Amino acid sequence: EAARLSQSTVQMAADLGSFNNVPTADVADRISAAFRGEYDSLQSLIPNINAARVEQEAMAATGKTNARELTAQEKAAAVLAIVNKDGAAAMGDYAKTADGAANTQKTLTASLEDQQSKLGQTLMPLWQDFLGFLTD
């Protein structure tokens, strides 16, 4: 369930980023900040998100009547519900515009970064062995 939720959140970030021409990682950081109760950066994409609305959404979803009773997990679920609801126009935008220049560049950049990471992980043990050899 956690993996599915994580993938859904990344897809949501990609769609919002595509729709608003903002890098996916930047949107993911904004959503992550909202999970911690920091809504300012996400408000440029989801203007009506704030602490009061998140608490109201969480209380409606959980049936709790006092915001102090809400857990961080319940508030995070409320953030996702608000982003999904208010960002509905953006959902699916990355797939719809994947062939466009901006999203093609995002996809290629992400692929390149992934390949660089894999290459670095492969070469790191060899580099450490080489440094060990030089030290000896």
Secondary structure by P-SEA (a helix, b strand, c coil): caaaaaaaaaaaaaaaaaaacccaaaaaaaaaaaaaccccccccccccccaaaaaaaaaaaccccccccccaaaaaaaaaaaaaaaacccccccccccccaaaaaaaaaaaaaaaaaaaaaaaaaaaaaaaaaaac
